[in-house]
Amino acid sequence: MKKPLIFLLLVFIQFVNSQELALVKKNSKIGYISKDGSFKIEPQYKSARSFSEGLAAVENGGKWGFIDAKGTWVIPADFSNAKDFNSGIAIVQKDKEWVYINTKGEVQKAPASEKLFDFDNGVAFIRQNNKVGLINNKMTVVLEPKYDQIKPFENGFARVELNKNWGIINTAGKELVEPAYAEIGNYFKNTTWARKDKTFGLVSAGKFIPVDGAEKIWDFETQDLTFAKKNGKIGYIDLKGNWAILPIYDKGKAFSKNLAPVLVGKKWGFINPEGKFVIEPTYNDAEVFSSNGLAPVKESNWGFINETGKIVIPTQYGITTNAIIAMFTQQDKGFIDGVARVKNEGKWGFLKPDGTVLSNQWFENAELFSKSEKNQTTEAVAEKPKEETKPAKTTAKPAKKPVSKKK
């Protein structure tokens, strides 16, 4: 009898840890709804943030603290400001000073740094004497400050700059691609794109492979093809640097579900990895397919098609404006974990794949769903670490959001 009981307990734990809540604003107050559309925390806060690692920062009487998924105060509202938890650590402003705290609200003493940076992928930046390194969430230095710049980590890898050249490191601070390139892309299956002098190519196993005629290469995302430009036109290259699809399109976007949006003239359609149109160019705009097999397409407004090109949700909505399409990175456009955030007549809501609106409710604002319980096996996705800026002249403060383009 013990084994079935243990199994049920594990299932229950997994269920609890997989619950998600979305921040919504109704009647000028913020609350949180679950995936069934019901309020788990009634709208009552003037200011609040989405859940991250089981906790949400909310304001109470001009001070910030953290609540759990039941709305219970876990960390009292004693801070002037507060940011999201990541890797078990959050940045808060206490007595005019920005400090790190853990999920118990205890201040963590960090190595000296000219600014505080958000944690992500288990590490955060530190900057000393205009050089950047890494610390872990135990507040131990894992990479002494040595780089001029480190970009936010993506799936455990980050671009680094040294003497105006770019390379790639992992969260242990190990150099996977030496800083030897004028530009560099993300790290995907031990490969990245890079620019050496005026030549674009791929870097794999420490070797630079020029891509014939490439004028620009975009990041690899979920598949072994990415788009690149040659003679002003877009085509697709593989992980060996070969042109798998000739550059004949005016614009292109990433492959997902073996389909990629491409622009011909003024209309968007979708091609397969052989470069053949599966969905003819008929739309004013298009985004990549989500994992559920639906893609946003635009006529006068946005709707959704399936993989055969059939419109399954009418083109009558607005959608968010910044798509980051990757298997392990949250995206803003399209379906994410079963729902799509859309706008209709000035209100925000969530569509289900059948086209119905979650609980038939529209809100003044709605944010993406996020984990309301801490996952015991993997770190929850939260806001990326902040790109370093020039040294602060006063007490350490959290870094600002990155605004520059990727190198």
N, C-alpha and C positions, 0 to 999 in steps of 0.2 A: 504493500500500500504506500510505502514511502516514495517510491520512484514516481508514480503518477502525481503525487502531491508536489514533489519537487519540480516536476515538469510544468504543472499548472502555475506554480509560483514564478518560475522563470518566464513563462508566457505573460503573466501579469506584470512583472517588472519591465519586460520589453514593451508592453502596451503603454504603461505609464510613461516610460521614457520617450515614447514616440509621439506623445500628445503635442499638438501645436496650437498656439494661440496667435491671433492677429490683433494688433492695436487698431482701434477704430475710434472715430470721433462722432458723437451724436449729441445734439442739443448743446454744442460747445463744450462738452465734457468727454474725457477719454476713458474708454474701457477696453475689454479684451473679449473676443469671441473665439469659439472653437470651430473645428471643421464642419460641425453640424449646424453652424449658424447661430447657436444660442450663446448668450452672454455668460461667460464663466466669471468675469469680474465686471459688475455693472459700471456704466460711465459715471465717474465721480472725480477724476483728476483733471486739473487745469493743464498740467504739463506732464508728459511721461515719455518713456522710450519703449521700444520693442523688447521682448524677452531675449535674453542671451544667457545660455548655460543655466537655465532654471530660475533666473532672477530678472526683474525689470526695474529700472530706475524710474522713480516717480517723485513728483514734487508735493510737499505738504507744508503749507504755511510759509512758503518761500525757501524751504530747505528740502534737500534731496536725500532719499534713502532708497532701499530696495525691498520689493515685495516678492512673494512666491506666487505660484499659479492659483492659489486659493485667495490671493489678495491679502495674505498675512504679512505683517512687517517682519522681515528677517534681519535687516540692517536698519536701525532707526534713522529717521530723516535728520541728520546732523551736519549735512554737507551743503556748501554753497552751490556746488554743481557736481554732476556725476556722469560718467560715461559707461559704456557697456562692459560686461564681463567677457573675457576671452582667456582661455588657458588658465582659468581660475583666478584671474587678476583683473581689477578695474582701476581706472584713474578717477580720483575724486578730489574736489577742492575743499580743504579743511583749514580753517583759520588763515585764509588768503594764500595758502600754499597747496600746490598740487602734489598728491602722494598716491602711491599704490596701496590698495587693500586687497585682502583675500575674501572669500565668500562668507567668512565669519565677521567681516568688517574690521579685521585687524590690520593695522598699518604695517606695510612691509618695507624694510630698509633696503633700498636699492643702491647699487654702485653709483658713484658720482657721474652725473650726466648734465649737459648744458640744457637739455629738455627731457621731458618724459614722453615716451612713445607708447602707443597702444600695443598690447600683446597680440600675436597672431601666430598660428602654427607652433605654439609653445615658446616663442621667443619675442623679444622686443629690442628695438635699437637703443644703443647708448651713444652719446657723442661727447668726445673729449678732444679739445684742441683741434676742432674742425675735422676730426676723423670719426668714422662711424664703425661700431662693432655690435655685438649681440649679447644679451643676457637671457637666461631661462627663467621660468616662473618660480624657481627657488632663489632668485636674485643672485645667481652665480654667473660670472662672465664666461661665455662659451666661445666668444671671438673678441679678442682685444681690438679696440678701435684702430683700423688700418685703412679703411676705404674712404674716399671722398664723398661717396653717396651709396646708399642701398635703397632700392625700390621695394615696394610692398611685396611680401611673399605671395606666391600663387602656387597652391598645391605642394608646398614644401620647398619651393625654389625662388630665388630672388636675383634680380639683375644687380650688379655692383659696378661702381665706377672707380677707377684708379688712374690718375694722371690722364684724364680725358679719354681713357679706353674702358670698354665694358666687357664684363664676364658674368659668370653665374656661380652662386654658392647654394648650398643646402642649409637647413636649419642648424646643423652642427658646425657651420662655418667653413665646411670643406669646399674648396674651389673645384667646381666641376668643369668650368670653362674659364681658362685664364683670361684676365682683362687685356685683350689684344685687338678689340674691334671698335669701330667708330659707332656702331649701333648693334643692338642685339635683341632677340625676341624672347618668348617664354621657353620653358624647358619641357619638351614633350617626347616621351619615349627615348630619352638619352640624346635628343637632337634639338637644336635651336637654329633659327635663321640668324644671320649676322651680315653686317656690311664691313668689308675690309677695303680701306681707301674708297674707291668709287664702285666697287664690285659687290653685288649682293650674292649670297650663297647660303649653304647650310653648314653647320659645324656638328660633326659626329665623330666620336672616338678621338677627339682632339685634332681632327683634320678639317680644314676648310674646303668645301666643295662648291665652286662657283656654279651658279644657275644661269644657263645660257640666256643672255639678254635681259635678265631681270632688272627692273627699275625700282621695284619695291616688293617686299614679301610681308604678308600678314602672319599672325600667330597661328600655329596649329591648335585645334580645339578638341573635338571629340573623335575625329577620324584621321586617317593617315594621309589626308590631302589638305592643302591649304591654298588660298588664292594668292596670286602674285600678278604683277603688272609688267608687260613687255610691249614696247612701241605704243604706249598709251592705252592698251587693252588688257582686260583681265582674263587670266586662265588659271589653271590649277597645277601645282607641283606635288610630287610624292616625297616621302621621307629620304629618298636617295637623290633628290634634286632634279629629277626628270620632269619634263612637262607632260603630265598625264592627260590634261585637257588643254588644247591649244588656246592661246590668248586671243579670243575673238569677241569678248563681251565688254560692254561699256562699264559695268560694275558687277561686283559679286560679293557673296557672303559665305559663311562657313557651311560645310557639309554637316548634316545630322540626319539620321535615318536614311542614309544614302541618297539624300536630296540636298541640293544647294540652290538658293535664290540667285538669279542672275538678271542683269538689266540689258535689254536689247532696245536701243532707241529710247523710248520713254516708258516702256512697259517691262514689268518683272514677271518671270516665270521660274520654273524649277527644273534643273537638269540632274541626271544620274551620274555616277562615277565614269561612265563612258562618254559623257558630254552630250547625251541625247536628251531632248526635252521630254519630260514626263508630264509636266504641266505647262502648257503654252503661255507665252508672255501676254498677260491680259490685265495685270494689276498695276496700280500706281506706286505701290511699295509692297515689300514682303519681308518677312523675317524667317529665321530658321525654324525647323520643326522641333517641337518639344518631345520628350520621351514618350508621351501618350499618343503620338502620331498626328498632332494638330499643329498647324502653323498660322500665325497672324498674317493676313493679307489686307491691303487697303484699296478700296475704291474711293468713294468720297470719305468714308470712315473705315474703321477696322472691323474685321470679322475673322473667322477661322475656317480653314479648309482641311480636309483629310489628305492622305497620301495619294489618293487618286485625283485630287484636284476639286472634289465636290465641296461646295460651301455648306458647312454643317452648322455654323453660327452666323447669322446675317451680319453684313458689314454696317453696323450702326453704332459702334463704340469708339471711344478713345482709349488708348493704352499708354503705358508709361514710356518714357522717352530715352532711356539708356539701356540698351541690350548688352548683356555680357553672357554670351552663349558658350557654356562649357559644362562638361559633365559634372564636375565637382564644384562648380561655382554657381551661386545663386544668380538667376537672371531676372530682369525686370519685365521683359515682354514675354507674352505667351503663357502657357500653362506651367505651373511650378507645383509639384506635389499634389496634382489633382484639381487645382483651381487657377483661374487667370484673373488678375486684378485689372479692372476696366473702369472707364468713366462714362457716365451717361447723364446728359442734361445737368452737368455741374456736380453730380454726386458720384461717389466711388463705391464699387461693390465687387463681388467675386462671382465669376461665372463657373459653372460646372461643365464638364465635357458635353452634356446633352443640351447646353445652351440656356438652361434655367439659371436664375440668380440665387446664390446661396441664401436660404431662408427668406428670399424675396425682400431683402433689405438693402437700402442704399445709405451711404454715410457721407458726412462732410469731409472726412479723410479716412483712408484705410491703408495700412502698411502690409507688407508681405508677412505671411505666417512664419513663425519661428518657434523653435523648441521651447516648451514651457517646463520641461524637466531636464536636468543634466543627464546627458548620455554617459553611461559608465564605461563605454569602450572607445568612443571616438569623441574628439573635441567638436563642439557645436560651431557652426559657421557664424561669424560676427563681423563687425566692421573691421576693415583691413587696417594694418598699422599705418601710421602717418609718415609720409615722406619727410626727410629732415630738411630743415630750412636753416637760415643763418643763425648764428649763436644768439641766445637771448641775453639782453643786457641786465635783466633782473632775475628774480627767483625762478627756478625751473618751472616751466609751464608745459602743458601737453601740446604736441605739434599740431599744426593745422592739417586739414584734409589735403591729399595730393591733388594738384590741379594740372601739373605739366603732363605732356604726352609721354607715352612709354618710349624708352630708348631701345 
